[in-house]
Amino acid sequence: MHRFEVWAPRASRVRLHLLDGLHEMQPPKGVDDHGWWRLEAPEAGPGTRYGFAIDDDDQPWPDPRSLWQPDGVHGLSCVYDQAAFAWTDKSFQAPPLSSAVIYELHIGTFTPEGTLDSAITRLDHLVELGVTHVELLPLAAFPGVFGWGYDGAALYAVHQPYGGPDALKRFVDAAHGKRLAVLLDVVYNHFGPVGNYTGKFGPYLVDTHHTPWGGAVNFEDWGADQVRRFFLDNALMWMRDFHMDGLRLDAVHAFVDRSAIHFLEQLATEVEHLSSATRRQLALIAESDLNDPRIVTPREAGGYGIDAQWSDDFHHALFTAVAPHETRGYYEDFGGLAKLAKTLEEVFVYDGIYSRHRNRIHGRPVGTLDRHRFLSYIQNHDQIGNRAQGDRVAAIAGMDRARAAAALMLLGPFVPMLFQGEEWAASTPFLYFADHEEPEMARAVSEGRRREFAAFGWKPEDVPDPVERASFERSCLRWEETATGEHAQMLSWYKDLIRLRRSLPELEDGSPATCRVEFDEQQGWLMMHRGAVTVAVNLGRQQVHLSVPHVTERVLSSGTCTLESSTLTLHDGATAVLRRS
């Protein structure tokens, strides 16, 4: 026996498709049913294939809330029993974000096999590194085999080439067994352009507002209550049924919601209730380019109550400091140590000041908000993958400056996040790749990518084609690098930095007053003071001599540096971590 339900508020007729034919579903009984059609099928159970036929069309479409698409996003849905998995993680409790080190990874390229089960074999590496939270790029089912996952079409189903729903549960259970929390990246601002059949059922998207991906999600127009419910229930499902410890919310600046209670506030409220009911620490992390602290301001203070958000200003300021030749696109708003110092002390560089790139005033100050409400990173899937050749920081700026950037990020005031392979300066790029099955879509993506980078002077033949499998395969990590040469040295550097962050309370203090910065723009040096710890980096081209009174020891160093009689000498690219008495 299985109860089938589907929201189709404008349909005159809905039929359930099973292997034995079409079965009439019971229509909504009135306004209180909100457009839901229902039917109990005694012969159906786990593993049963099904679909829904709308109006007088006999074509069955996948369930918008399908939990399993074993034949891909265009195939029939399959009944899945959430209660059948035998969990072993009852005693696990995720650590708070205030003590987190997050590791972002893409299942398809993290291991040669590209599956959730194979990723389990690499969890020990993350434990030894010192990671606390694993953040998975989107897993919602999308067309084709390989892709980033941001074109999800069946948002409740786990991408079958990764292993499907049971494989995700095995991964989470194994991670929890190793005391690793798991976060999932979810996309609630659009659906993928292919394989999304929600429009057959209801007004999930509207044309009154637009996003870079087409029509906006219907958070406020006719039928919005049930559309909001679709995304809210999806979020709760990942945390309740798949035991996720939190979600990363993609590009919330693309939400258009003028409701009295914003979708983010409603989501934060319901997740808090779930956290209380399950007695588990759950977290919501937003990606936003608005520089609006309201997103992470508590609801009681008039904010949305999201736990943390990504800080692109930190990335852009640090990246342009270690790679000063990067001046195109949004990087034109950054460059120089003054902006890096400002983001370390005040979070946003653009906090109500004029942005040349946007040609307008942007952002507002964060005030006294705890710095643990912001994530810092020197690499992530966007900042690498949206480059023409997917090159990483070490390849762009060199190993010494990559080490300096890592020290400022991992010992800084924010919650640090690494991107897969960063910890050993992986030689593999992370390219943009997408397995589009429709020739027209594949051609449009390829041509669009070449046009985008032609504006930056790239020749078409030098821009990897995202629809070719070679682009995906080139992005797969080479784990053998971790034991060789400079890669092994970088891995040791990251482990030492994370170990130091864990061992000194002042380095895990997110209070606004705990970070003070000195710098010399002309000479190119910067010192970040956090309690008794000073991180000194030389990003200039000449040797510098810095006065460091009361320093008792040099804890860590990279490159050529000496400490004599309260004078620190740093050669080009060198980094030193010091303790004061």
PENOR-V29815 format. One record per helix or strand of 3 or more residues. SS is the DSSP state (helix for helix, strand for strand). FROM is the first residue (numbers start at 0). TO is the last residue. If there is no record, write none. Layout:
SS;FROM;TO, SS;FROM;TO
This chain:
strand;1;6, strand;13;17, strand;20;23, helix;30;32, strand;35;40, strand;48;53, helix;81;83, helix;96;98, strand;100;104, helix;106;109, helix;115;119, helix;122;128, strand;132;135, strand;153;157, helix;159;161, helix;163;176, strand;180;185, helix;197;199, strand;204;210, strand;213;216, helix;223;239, strand;245;248, helix;251;253, helix;262;277, strand;282;285, helix;292;295, helix;298;300, strand;307;309, helix;311;321, helix;328;332, helix;336;345, strand;352;354, strand;359;361, helix;370;372, strand;373;375, helix;380;384, helix;392;396, helix;398;409, strand;414;418, helix;421;423, helix;438;453, helix;459;461, helix;468;473, helix;478;482, helix;484;502, helix;504;507, helix;511;513, strand;515;519, strand;524;529, strand;532;537, strand;543;546, strand;550;557, strand;560;563, strand;566;569, strand;574;579
